[in-house]
């Protein structure tokens, strides 16, 4: 869950006034979190059966095709992507 929180924080910071945070540190931390996604995904897939893995990957491919970029912010508390 820590990786999930790190990525949510990175999205939240994008909507904040620029001088409020050290953006270089946020960029460094966000890039580090993004580098961890592949291994986290692999660990998750190692926990499920081959059949479940196949179904999960097929479902993920369908979801990716239909997601709008703004939907990344859906569960970020207090963030309204339309308020810019």
Secondary structure, 3 states (H helix, E strand, C coil): CHHHHHHHHHHHHHCCCHHHCCHHHHHHHHHHHHHHHHHHHHHHHHCCCHHHHHHHHHHHHHHHHHCCHHHHHCCCCCCCHHHC
